[in-house]
Amino acid sequence: MRADRATGVCADEFDEHRTNDNYYTTNNDNRNNHTAGTVTTYEPGKTIVVKSDKGPVSFALGTAARIVSGAGHVVKSALRPGQRVHVYYTGTGETRAVDRVVVNED
C-alpha cells in the first residue's frame, strides 16, 4: 500500500476511488450519464435543453441540480444560449434528471 504523506491518504484507496468516479462518468448505465453540447434553452429550476451532436436533449432541473465551473465553483449567473456545457444526469428518455451541469470555461 502506498501512502500520500502530504494528505495522509492511502494512494491505493485514492486510485480505487478515482477509478470508481471514472466509472460513473464514462459508462451509460443509468447511474450518471453524460451529454456535452451547447445550451439552447434554460429555465432555472425547471429545464435545460442542450444541443448535442445527436440533436437537442431536454433535462429536468430539480432542487439538487448543481451548476458549476470546470474548476468546481458554483456558477451563480444564469446559463445563456450558446454556452458550452457538460450535463451529468440520471434516468433516460422523458425522465432525465440533472445531477450537475459543468460550464466550459472559454
Secondary structure, 3 states (H helix, E strand, C coil): CCEECCCCEEHHHHHHHHHHHHHHHHCCCCCCEEEEEEEEEEECCCEEEEEECCEEEEEECCCCCEEEECCCCECCCCCCCCCEEEEEEECCHHHCEEEEEEECCC
